[in-house]
Amino acid sequence: MSRANASALAAVGVAWTLVRAASATTTNIVLSISGCEAAAVPADRLFDLARAELAPYTVIPGDAAHDMRAPHLYVRLCQASANAVRLEWQNNGAAVVARQLDLSDVIGDLRARTLAVALAELVASAPVNTNAVNLNDNGALEQATTNATVRSEQPHQTPPIQPARAWPPSAQPPAVVRTKLIPHATARAPALRASAGAALREFFSPRTTLVGPWLSVATGRFAAEAQFLTTQKDATQGAVTLGTVTLYDADLAGIYRAFSWGSAIVISANLRVEAGNTWARGEPSHGTNILKQPTKSNARMAAALDFMAETAIVGDIGLQLHLLLGGNVGGVTAQAVNQAVVGTEGIFMGAALGLHCDIAE
């Protein structure tokens, strides 16, 4: 054989080896997603997240798959309820590993993220010929062993391949790992949720309406909030305007989420405790002989029920609505000519609207 022919054959051999190696590192995984809109998990969003989590595998949709021998992942939403999800892994159409998830405590885009992470964990815990529950020829259950274990026991023998029986997608596998997921249970769950918006509060004795901004930070069932509210009202006597009273109210609040329900829109009942300071300042009207009044302030405490509704808008950003009902002790009431003008004492109601953003770890 000439030197040129030998070089050509060597080049062809190297090219074939590289092609085989490249194909081995780009194994396809077929992903099929089925369910209902009540699950609040967009299929396209879940597919994109799963493709990122399962890299370097190439994830292709089930309706575009042509290789029936490729590993297959099934995501079955709405299993008996809108929050129940079943994940299944099939390797070469034979071995099945399944996991049952409960998303009742997961909201918004976290539902798709949680499922994507769970799919990656399922694939990682059930590689080829590993951790798969199979049936032998006699119908008995077997736990497949890893290749590493077989090699350690019989280093010079090739382990026999145990036949496995294919399970149809609708059939129940012989073993199911059941996991209940809660918020922040996965690596993709947010450590903190920051919220901000505008608040309105109404006191009734005397009638006082305050407005202003609020900001909160939440983790798990607990949240801390700061708010600054203010109002301005004229003090009158008959048709004469005596002056203007400006009232300020600054508070810090601790919030505990007692109950919550829902998926696409999460409703919660929260217990709220506030502590802060209220102060009022009077400014006499021009042309009157009333002296300018000094600032009057007093500490204020309050307890309230906080009913909150949350829903995702896009990505990690969502809408948040609060309705308050409560009462307080302390506070301050500003008077003019023995008439109450504004105050922050007694029963109050309130509302707040804002946006929340999940802060990833």
KEKE-3310 file (N, C-alpha, C; in steps of 0.2 Angstrom, whole numbers, plus 5000, padded with zeros to 4 digits):
npx = (5004:5003:5011:5003:4990:4989:4989:4977:4968:4970:4966:4952:4948:4951:4942:4930:4930:4929:4916:4908:4911:4906:4892:4889:4890:4879:4866:4849:4835:4818:4804:4788:4774:4759:4742:4732:4725:4722:4733:4742:4755:4764:4767:4777:4786:4790:4797:4808:4815:4817:4826:4837:4840:4843:4855:4871:4862:4852:4836:4821:4804:4790:4781:4789:4798:4807:4815:4812:4819:4825:4829:4815:4805:4791:4779:4765:4752:4739:4735:4722:4721:4723:4735:4743:4756:4764:4779:4788:4801:4807:4818:4824:4812:4809:4813:4805:4805:4797:4789:4779:4773:4768:4761:4755:4759:4767:4769:4765:4779:4787:4782:4784:4798:4801:4797:4806:4818:4815:4814:4827:4833:4827:4832:4846:4846:4842:4851:4856:4852:4852:4846:4833:4817:4812:4804:4806:4807:4798:4789:4792:4798:4812:4827:4837:4855:4869:4882:4894:4894:4892:4904:4913:4910:4912:4925:4930:4920:4907:4892:4876:4863:4848:4831:4818:4802:4791:4782:4766:4762:4751:4750:4752:4767:4777:4784:4784:4790:4786:4785:4783:4783:4788:4787:4803:4810:4818:4833:4831:4822:4816:4826:4822:4808:4804:4793:4784:4774:4759:4749:4733:4724:4710:4704:4691:4687:4692:4686:4698:4709:4723:4737:4751:4768:4774:4785:4791:4799:4799:4801:4798:4785:4785:4785:4792:4788:4788:4781:4775:4764:4753:4742:4732:4722:4709:4706:4691:4678:4663:4660:4673:4690:4701:4714:4727:4729:4742:4745:4756:4761:4771:4777:4782:4780:4776:4772:4763:4760:4746:4736:4734:4729:4725:4732:4735:4731:4735:4728:4729:4728:4733:4741:4744:4755:4758:4769:4773:4775:4765:4763:4756:4754:4750:4745:4742:4729:4731:4729:4722:4721:4727:4739:4753:4753:4762:4771:4763:4765:4764:4766:4761:4752:4746:4735:4730:4720:4726:4722:4727:4731:4739:4747:4756:4764:4774:4788:4798:4791:4776:4759:4752:4740:4732:4721:4715:4709:4707:4712:4718:4728:4733:4741:4737:4726:4722:4716:4705:4699:4692:4687:4688:4700:4709:4715:4723:4717:4708:4696:4701:4702:4710:4719:4731:4741:4753:4769:4778:4794:4803:4818:4832:4843)
npy = (4994:5011:5026:5037:5032:5025:5036:5043:5033:5033:5047:5046:5037:5044:5055:5048:5043:5055:5059:5049:5052:5065:5063:5055:5063:5072:5067:5064:5069:5066:5076:5076:5085:5086:5091:5103:5120:5124:5121:5131:5131:5136:5127:5130:5138:5130:5120:5127:5130:5117:5113:5121:5116:5103:5102:5095:5088:5086:5093:5088:5092:5081:5079:5081:5071:5057:5047:5033:5026:5035:5042:5046:5059:5062:5074:5075:5085:5091:5080:5072:5084:5102:5105:5094:5084:5073:5065:5056:5045:5037:5025:5020:5015:5006:5005:5013:5027:5036:5051:5060:5075:5089:5105:5114:5124:5132:5146:5156:5159:5151:5138:5132:5133:5125:5112:5110:5109:5098:5088:5088:5083:5070:5064:5064:5055:5044:5037:5028:5011:5012:5014:5010:5004:4988:4974:4956:4941:4933:4941:4947:4960:4970:4978:4988:4987:4998:5000:5002:4995:4982:4980:4981:4969:4959:4960:4955:4951:4954:4962:4954:4960:4964:4960:4971:4976:4986:5000:5007:5024:5028:5019:5014:5014:5002:5007:5022:5038:5049:5066:5081:5097:5113:5131:5138:5127:5121:5123:5134:5142:5157:5167:5178:5189:5205:5219:5233:5248:5258:5264:5266:5272:5273:5281:5283:5292:5306:5307:5302:5302:5294:5293:5285:5279:5261:5248:5231:5216:5199:5182:5165:5162:5174:5192:5209:5226:5243:5259:5275:5287:5301:5315:5330:5343:5355:5366:5372:5385:5387:5397:5401:5398:5392:5387:5375:5358:5346:5329:5316:5299:5286:5270:5253:5236:5219:5204:5189:5175:5166:5158:5151:5149:5143:5144:5150:5163:5168:5168:5174:5174:5185:5189:5204:5216:5232:5246:5263:5280:5295:5311:5328:5344:5361:5374:5391:5400:5413:5430:5428:5428:5418:5409:5400:5383:5372:5356:5341:5325:5307:5290:5276:5260:5246:5233:5221:5212:5206:5204:5196:5196:5188:5187:5181:5191:5193:5183:5185:5194:5201:5205:5213:5214:5221:5221:5228:5227:5233:5238:5251:5257:5271:5284:5300:5314:5329:5345:5359:5374:5367:5356:5340:5337:5329:5312:5297:5286:5273:5262:5256:5255:5249:5249:5242:5243:5235:5230:5214:5206:5192:5188:5179:5166)
npz = (5000:4996:5002:5002:5001:5013:5022:5018:5022:5036:5039:5036:5046:5057:5055:5056:5069:5076:5072:5077:5091:5092:5090:5101:5111:5110:5113:5110:5118:5120:5123:5129:5132:5141:5146:5155:5154:5167:5174:5174:5168:5155:5140:5130:5138:5148:5140:5135:5147:5151:5141:5144:5157:5154:5146:5142:5133:5119:5117:5110:5104:5107:5096:5085:5085:5078:5080:5088:5098:5105:5122:5132:5139:5149:5153:5162:5165:5177:5184:5191:5199:5197:5202:5202:5196:5185:5181:5169:5164:5151:5144:5129:5126:5136:5151:5165:5175:5187:5194:5206:5208:5218:5215:5223:5231:5224:5213:5199:5187:5193:5193:5181:5181:5192:5188:5177:5183:5191:5181:5176:5187:5188:5176:5179:5190:5185:5174:5159:5160:5174:5190:5186:5187:5182:5174:5174:5164:5171:5176:5188:5200:5198:5203:5193:5192:5193:5180:5186:5198:5194:5187:5198:5205:5196:5188:5175:5167:5156:5160:5160:5149:5156:5151:5148:5150:5140:5146:5143:5139:5147:5157:5174:5182:5191:5203:5211:5215:5226:5229:5238:5233:5239:5240:5236:5237:5227:5218:5209:5215:5222:5234:5240:5239:5233:5235:5229:5229:5229:5243:5251:5264:5276:5289:5302:5312:5316:5299:5288:5275:5269:5259:5250:5247:5248:5253:5253:5259:5257:5263:5262:5273:5279:5280:5279:5280:5275:5276:5271:5274:5270:5272:5268:5274:5275:5288:5294:5299:5298:5284:5284:5281:5292:5291:5286:5289:5290:5289:5294:5293:5297:5296:5302:5297:5302:5294:5293:5283:5285:5279:5262:5245:5228:5211:5198:5201:5217:5232:5249:5267:5279:5294:5302:5310:5316:5319:5323:5320:5321:5315:5316:5308:5309:5299:5298:5289:5277:5282:5294:5312:5319:5327:5321:5323:5334:5329:5332:5339:5340:5345:5337:5336:5328:5323:5311:5298:5283:5267:5253:5235:5222:5206:5192:5180:5169:5167:5181:5187:5195:5199:5214:5226:5240:5253:5268:5285:5300:5317:5329:5342:5351:5341:5333:5334:5326:5330:5327:5333:5343:5335:5328:5315:5307:5309:5316:5323:5330:5321:5305:5287:5272:5257:5245:5231:5220:5212:5212:5213:5210:5218:5213:5219)
capx = (5000:5007:5010:4997:4983:4989:4987:4970:4964:4971:4962:4945:4947:4950:4935:4924:4930:4926:4909:4905:4911:4901:4885:4888:4889:4873:4861:4843:4829:4811:4800:4781:4770:4752:4739:4727:4727:4722:4739:4746:4762:4765:4772:4783:4791:4793:4801:4814:4818:4820:4831:4843:4842:4846:4861:4872:4857:4848:4829:4817:4797:4788:4778:4794:4803:4807:4819:4808:4823:4828:4825:4808:4802:4784:4776:4758:4749:4732:4733:4717:4720:4727:4742:4746:4760:4767:4785:4790:4807:4808:4824:4823:4805:4808:4813:4801:4805:4791:4789:4773:4774:4762:4763:4750:4762:4771:4765:4768:4784:4791:4779:4788:4805:4801:4796:4812:4823:4813:4816:4834:4835:4825:4837:4852:4845:4840:4854:4855:4853:4853:4840:4827:4813:4810:4801:4810:4803:4793:4785:4794:4801:4820:4830:4843:4861:4873:4887:4900:4893:4893:4911:4917:4910:4915:4929:4932:4915:4902:4886:4871:4857:4841:4826:4814:4795:4789:4776:4763:4762:4745:4750:4755:4774:4777:4786:4783:4793:4782:4788:4779:4787:4785:4791:4810:4813:4823:4839:4829:4817:4819:4827:4818:4803:4803:4787:4783:4768:4755:4744:4728:4721:4705:4701:4684:4685:4688:4686:4704:4711:4730:4740:4758:4771:4776:4790:4791:4803:4796:4804:4793:4778:4786:4787:4793:4785:4788:4776:4775:4757:4751:4736:4732:4715:4708:4702:4686:4673:4658:4663:4680:4695:4706:4721:4728:4732:4745:4746:4761:4761:4777:4776:4785:4775:4778:4767:4764:4755:4743:4733:4735:4726:4725:4738:4736:4730:4736:4725:4731:4725:4739:4741:4748:4756:4762:4772:4776:4774:4761:4763:4752:4757:4745:4747:4736:4727:4733:4723:4719:4726:4728:4746:4755:4753:4768:4770:4760:4766:4763:4768:4755:4752:4740:4734:4725:4720:4728:4720:4732:4730:4745:4747:4762:4763:4779:4795:4798:4787:4769:4755:4750:4734:4731:4715:4716:4704:4710:4711:4724:4728:4738:4740:4736:4720:4723:4709:4705:4693:4688:4684:4693:4701:4712:4718:4725:4715:4702:4696:4703:4702:4715:4721:4737:4743:4760:4772:4783:4799:4807:4825:4835:4848)
capy = (5000:5017:5030:5042:5028:5024:5043:5044:5029:5036:5053:5043:5034:5049:5058:5043:5043:5062:5059:5045:5055:5070:5060:5052:5069:5075:5062:5067:5067:5068:5079:5077:5089:5086:5094:5108:5127:5126:5120:5137:5130:5136:5122:5133:5141:5124:5117:5131:5129:5110:5112:5123:5112:5096:5103:5096:5084:5090:5091:5089:5090:5074:5079:5082:5066:5052:5041:5030:5023:5040:5043:5050:5062:5064:5078:5075:5090:5090:5073:5072:5091:5106:5106:5087:5083:5067:5065:5049:5044:5030:5024:5015:5013:5000:5006:5018:5030:5041:5055:5063:5082:5094:5112:5119:5130:5136:5151:5160:5156:5146:5132:5129:5132:5119:5106:5109:5107:5091:5084:5087:5078:5064:5061:5063:5050:5037:5036:5022:5005:5014:5016:5009:4998:4984:4967:4951:4937:4930:4946:4949:4967:4970:4985:4988:4989:5002:4997:5002:4990:4976:4979:4980:4963:4954:4965:4953:4949:4959:4960:4953:4965:4962:4962:4975:4977:4993:5002:5012:5031:5029:5014:5016:5010:4998:5011:5029:5042:5055:5072:5087:5103:5119:5137:5139:5120:5120:5128:5139:5145:5164:5167:5184:5193:5212:5222:5240:5251:5264:5262:5270:5270:5277:5281:5286:5296:5309:5304:5304:5297:5295:5289:5285:5273:5256:5243:5225:5211:5193:5176:5160:5165:5180:5198:5215:5231:5250:5263:5282:5290:5308:5319:5337:5345:5362:5367:5378:5387:5390:5398:5403:5393:5394:5385:5368:5353:5341:5323:5311:5293:5282:5263:5247:5231:5212:5201:5182:5172:5161:5153:5153:5144:5145:5143:5156:5168:5165:5172:5173:5178:5187:5193:5210:5220:5238:5251:5268:5287:5300:5318:5333:5351:5366:5380:5395:5403:5420:5435:5426:5430:5412:5408:5394:5378:5367:5349:5336:5318:5302:5284:5272:5253:5243:5226:5221:5207:5208:5199:5198:5192:5189:5184:5183:5195:5191:5181:5185:5200:5199:5210:5211:5218:5220:5224:5228:5228:5232:5243:5253:5261:5277:5288:5307:5318:5336:5348:5366:5377:5361:5351:5336:5338:5323:5308:5291:5282:5269:5257:5259:5250:5251:5245:5243:5239:5236:5224:5210:5203:5187:5188:5172:5165)
capz = (5000:4995:5008:5001:5002:5020:5025:5017:5027:5043:5039:5036:5052:5062:5054:5058:5076:5078:5071:5083:5098:5093:5091:5107:5116:5108:5113:5110:5123:5117:5128:5128:5138:5140:5152:5154:5155:5174:5178:5173:5166:5148:5137:5127:5143:5151:5135:5135:5153:5152:5137:5147:5162:5152:5142:5135:5129:5114:5119:5105:5106:5105:5090:5080:5086:5073:5083:5094:5102:5110:5128:5132:5145:5148:5158:5162:5170:5179:5186:5197:5201:5193:5205:5202:5190:5184:5177:5168:5160:5147:5140:5124:5127:5140:5158:5167:5182:5188:5200:5206:5211:5220:5214:5226:5235:5219:5209:5193:5183:5197:5192:5175:5183:5197:5184:5173:5188:5193:5175:5176:5193:5186:5171:5183:5195:5181:5168:5155:5164:5181:5194:5183:5189:5177:5175:5171:5160:5175:5179:5195:5200:5199:5203:5189:5195:5189:5177:5190:5203:5191:5186:5204:5207:5191:5183:5169:5164:5153:5163:5155:5149:5158:5147:5152:5147:5139:5149:5139:5143:5152:5162:5180:5183:5197:5208:5210:5220:5227:5232:5238:5232:5242:5238:5238:5238:5222:5217:5205:5218:5224:5241:5242:5235:5234:5232:5230:5226:5232:5247:5253:5271:5278:5296:5302:5318:5311:5292:5286:5270:5269:5253:5250:5245:5253:5251:5257:5257:5260:5262:5265:5275:5283:5276:5283:5276:5277:5272:5273:5271:5272:5270:5270:5275:5277:5295:5293:5304:5294:5278:5284:5281:5297:5290:5284:5294:5286:5294:5291:5296:5295:5300:5300:5299:5301:5291:5293:5279:5288:5274:5255:5240:5221:5207:5193:5206:5224:5238:5255:5272:5282:5300:5301:5316:5314:5324:5319:5323:5317:5318:5312:5308:5307:5295:5298:5283:5277:5284:5300:5317:5322:5327:5319:5329:5334:5327:5337:5336:5345:5343:5335:5335:5325:5321:5305:5294:5277:5262:5247:5229:5218:5200:5188:5174:5164:5170:5189:5189:5196:5202:5221:5228:5247:5256:5275:5289:5307:5322:5332:5348:5350:5335:5335:5331:5326:5331:5326:5336:5346:5331:5325:5308:5304:5314:5315:5329:5329:5316:5299:5281:5268:5250:5242:5224:5218:5209:5216:5209:5214:5218:5213:5224)
cpx = (5004:5006:5004:4990:4983:4987:4980:4966:4964:4966:4954:4944:4947:4944:4930:4924:4927:4919:4905:4905:4907:4894:4884:4887:4883:4867:4854:4839:4823:4807:4793:4778:4763:4748:4733:4729:4726:4728:4744:4753:4762:4770:4778:4789:4794:4798:4808:4818:4821:4826:4838:4845:4845:4852:4866:4867:4854:4840:4825:4809:4795:4784:4783:4799:4802:4811:4815:4812:4826:4825:4820:4806:4795:4782:4768:4755:4742:4731:4729:4716:4724:4734:4746:4750:4764:4773:4787:4796:4807:4814:4824:4816:4804:4808:4809:4803:4800:4792:4783:4775:4767:4764:4758:4753:4767:4767:4769:4773:4788:4788:4783:4795:4806:4801:4802:4817:4822:4815:4823:4836:4833:4830:4843:4852:4843:4844:4853:4857:4855:4847:4833:4823:4810:4807:4805:4805:4797:4788:4787:4798:4808:4822:4837:4849:4865:4879:4893:4900:4895:4901:4915:4916:4913:4919:4931:4926:4910:4895:4881:4866:4851:4836:4821:4807:4793:4782:4772:4762:4757:4745:4754:4762:4773:4780:4786:4786:4789:4785:4783:4784:4784:4790:4798:4813:4818:4828:4837:4824:4820:4820:4823:4813:4802:4797:4787:4777:4765:4750:4739:4725:4716:4703:4695:4682:4692:4690:4693:4707:4719:4732:4748:4761:4773:4781:4790:4796:4800:4801:4800:4787:4779:4787:4788:4791:4786:4784:4776:4768:4756:4745:4736:4724:4714:4704:4697:4681:4668:4660:4670:4685:4701:4713:4721:4732:4736:4747:4751:4760:4766:4777:4780:4780:4778:4772:4768:4758:4752:4740:4734:4732:4726:4732:4739:4736:4730:4733:4727:4728:4731:4737:4746:4749:4760:4764:4775:4775:4770:4762:4759:4755:4751:4748:4741:4735:4730:4727:4720:4724:4727:4736:4748:4756:4759:4766:4768:4762:4765:4764:4761:4757:4746:4740:4729:4725:4721:4726:4724:4730:4736:4744:4753:4760:4768:4786:4794:4794:4780:4766:4753:4745:4733:4724:4715:4710:4707:4708:4717:4723:4734:4736:4739:4730:4722:4716:4710:4698:4688:4685:4690:4694:4703:4714:4719:4723:4709:4702:4698:4702:4707:4715:4727:4738:4750:4762:4777:4788:4803:4814:4829:4841:4855)
cpy = (5006:5022:5035:5038:5027:5031:5044:5039:5031:5042:5051:5041:5039:5053:5054:5043:5050:5062:5055:5048:5061:5068:5057:5057:5073:5071:5066:5065:5070:5070:5080:5080:5089:5088:5098:5115:5128:5125:5126:5136:5130:5131:5125:5135:5135:5120:5121:5130:5122:5110:5115:5119:5105:5096:5099:5091:5089:5088:5093:5088:5084:5074:5080:5076:5060:5046:5038:5027:5028:5040:5048:5052:5064:5068:5078:5079:5088:5083:5073:5079:5095:5107:5099:5086:5077:5067:5058:5050:5037:5030:5018:5012:5007:5002:5013:5020:5036:5045:5059:5070:5085:5101:5117:5125:5134:5140:5154:5156:5151:5139:5128:5128:5126:5112:5105:5107:5099:5086:5083:5082:5071:5060:5060:5057:5043:5037:5029:5016:5007:5016:5015:5003:4994:4977:4962:4947:4934:4935:4949:4956:4966:4977:4984:4990:4993:4998:4997:4997:4983:4975:4978:4973:4958:4959:4962:4950:4955:4957:4959:4958:4961:4964:4966:4976:4984:4994:5008:5018:5031:5024:5017:5011:5007:5002:5018:5033:5048:5060:5078:5093:5109:5125:5137:5132:5118:5125:5134:5144:5152:5164:5173:5186:5200:5214:5229:5243:5257:5261:5268:5268:5275:5276:5285:5291:5300:5306:5307:5299:5299:5290:5290:5279:5267:5251:5237:5220:5205:5187:5171:5163:5171:5186:5204:5221:5238:5254:5270:5285:5297:5310:5326:5339:5352:5362:5373:5379:5391:5391:5400:5398:5396:5392:5378:5364:5347:5335:5318:5305:5288:5275:5258:5241:5224:5208:5193:5179:5166:5156:5156:5147:5147:5144:5149:5162:5166:5170:5170:5177:5179:5190:5198:5214:5226:5242:5256:5275:5291:5307:5323:5340:5356:5372:5385:5398:5411:5425:5433:5427:5424:5411:5401:5389:5373:5360:5345:5329:5313:5295:5280:5265:5251:5236:5225:5214:5209:5202:5201:5193:5194:5185:5186:5186:5193:5189:5181:5191:5199:5205:5208:5216:5216:5224:5223:5230:5227:5238:5245:5256:5266:5281:5296:5310:5325:5339:5356:5369:5371:5356:5347:5337:5332:5319:5301:5286:5279:5264:5260:5253:5253:5246:5247:5240:5240:5230:5221:5207:5198:5188:5181:5172:5166)
cpz = (5000:5001:5008:5003:5010:5024:5024:5021:5034:5044:5040:5043:5058:5062:5057:5066:5079:5077:5076:5089:5098:5093:5097:5113:5115:5108:5113:5115:5120:5123:5126:5134:5136:5147:5150:5156:5163:5177:5178:5172:5158:5145:5134:5132:5146:5146:5135:5141:5154:5147:5140:5153:5160:5148:5146:5130:5125:5115:5113:5107:5103:5098:5084:5080:5081:5076:5089:5099:5107:5116:5128:5138:5144:5154:5157:5168:5171:5180:5192:5199:5197:5195:5205:5196:5190:5179:5176:5163:5157:5143:5135:5124:5132:5148:5159:5174:5182:5194:5200:5210:5212:5220:5218:5229:5230:5214:5204:5189:5186:5196:5186:5177:5188:5193:5179:5177:5190:5187:5175:5182:5191:5181:5175:5187:5191:5174:5165:5160:5171:5184:5191:5186:5183:5179:5171:5167:5164:5178:5186:5195:5201:5199:5199:5193:5190:5186:5182:5195:5200:5190:5192:5207:5202:5186:5177:5165:5161:5156:5158:5155:5151:5154:5151:5147:5146:5143:5144:5143:5148:5157:5168:5181:5190:5203:5207:5216:5220:5231:5232:5238:5236:5240:5240:5239:5233:5221:5213:5209:5221:5231:5244:5237:5237:5231:5234:5227:5230:5237:5249:5260:5273:5285:5297:5308:5320:5304:5289:5281:5269:5263:5254:5248:5250:5249:5256:5254:5261:5258:5266:5267:5279:5278:5281:5278:5279:5273:5275:5269:5274:5269:5272:5269:5278:5284:5294:5299:5300:5287:5278:5285:5286:5295:5287:5289:5289:5291:5290:5296:5293:5299:5297:5302:5298:5299:5291:5288:5282:5284:5267:5251:5233:5218:5203:5197:5213:5228:5244:5260:5277:5289:5300:5308:5314:5320:5321:5323:5318:5320:5313:5313:5305:5304:5295:5291:5283:5278:5290:5306:5321:5322:5324:5324:5328:5331:5333:5334:5342:5341:5341:5334:5332:5323:5316:5302:5287:5272:5256:5241:5225:5212:5196:5182:5168:5168:5178:5191:5190:5199:5209:5223:5236:5249:5264:5279:5296:5311:5325:5338:5347:5344:5338:5331:5332:5326:5329:5329:5339:5342:5328:5318:5304:5310:5312:5321:5327:5323:5309:5293:5276:5261:5248:5236:5222:5214:5213:5211:5213:5212:5218:5217:5220)
residu = (MET:SER:ARG:ALA:ASN:ALA:SER:ALA:LEU:ALA:ALA:VAL:GLY:VAL:ALA:TRP:THR:LEU:VAL:ARG:ALA:ALA:SER:ALA:THR:THR:THR:ASN:ILE:VAL:LEU:SER:ILE:SER:GLY:CYS:GLU:ALA:ALA:ALA:VAL:PRO:ALA:ASP:ARG:LEU:PHE:ASP:LEU:ALA:ARG:ALA:GLU:LEU:ALA:PRO:TYR:THR:VAL:ILE:PRO:GLY:ASP:ALA:ALA:HIS:ASP:MET:ARG:ALA:PRO:HIS:LEU:TYR:VAL:ARG:LEU:CYS:GLN:ALA:SER:ALA:ASN:ALA:VAL:ARG:LEU:GLU:TRP:GLN:ASN:ASN:GLY:ALA:ALA:VAL:VAL:ALA:ARG:GLN:LEU:ASP:LEU:SER:ASP:VAL:ILE:GLY:ASP:LEU:ARG:ALA:ARG:THR:LEU:ALA:VAL:ALA:LEU:ALA:GLU:LEU:VAL:ALA:SER:ALA:PRO:VAL:ASN:THR:ASN:ALA:VAL:ASN:LEU:ASN:ASP:ASN:GLY:ALA:LEU:GLU:GLN:ALA:THR:THR:ASN:ALA:THR:VAL:ARG:SER:GLU:GLN:PRO:HIS:GLN:THR:PRO:PRO:ILE:GLN:PRO:ALA:ARG:ALA:TRP:PRO:PRO:SER:ALA:GLN:PRO:PRO:ALA:VAL:VAL:ARG:THR:LYS:LEU:ILE:PRO:HIS:ALA:THR:ALA:ARG:ALA:PRO:ALA:LEU:ARG:ALA:SER:ALA:GLY:ALA:ALA:LEU:ARG:GLU:PHE:PHE:SER:PRO:ARG:THR:THR:LEU:VAL:GLY:PRO:TRP:LEU:SER:VAL:ALA:THR:GLY:ARG:PHE:ALA:ALA:GLU:ALA:GLN:PHE:LEU:THR:THR:GLN:LYS:ASP:ALA:THR:GLN:GLY:ALA:VAL:THR:LEU:GLY:THR:VAL:THR:LEU:TYR:ASP:ALA:ASP:LEU:ALA:GLY:ILE:TYR:ARG:ALA:PHE:SER:TRP:GLY:SER:ALA:ILE:VAL:ILE:SER:ALA:ASN:LEU:ARG:VAL:GLU:ALA:GLY:ASN:THR:TRP:ALA:ARG:GLY:GLU:PRO:SER:HIS:GLY:THR:ASN:ILE:LEU:LYS:GLN:PRO:THR:LYS:SER:ASN:ALA:ARG:MET:ALA:ALA:ALA:LEU:ASP:PHE:MET:ALA:GLU:THR:ALA:ILE:VAL:GLY:ASP:ILE:GLY:LEU:GLN:LEU:HIS:LEU:LEU:LEU:GLY:GLY:ASN:VAL:GLY:GLY:VAL:THR:ALA:GLN:ALA:VAL:ASN:GLN:ALA:VAL:VAL:GLY:THR:GLU:GLY:ILE:PHE:MET:GLY:ALA:ALA:LEU:GLY:LEU:HIS:CYS:ASP:ILE:ALA:GLU)
# end
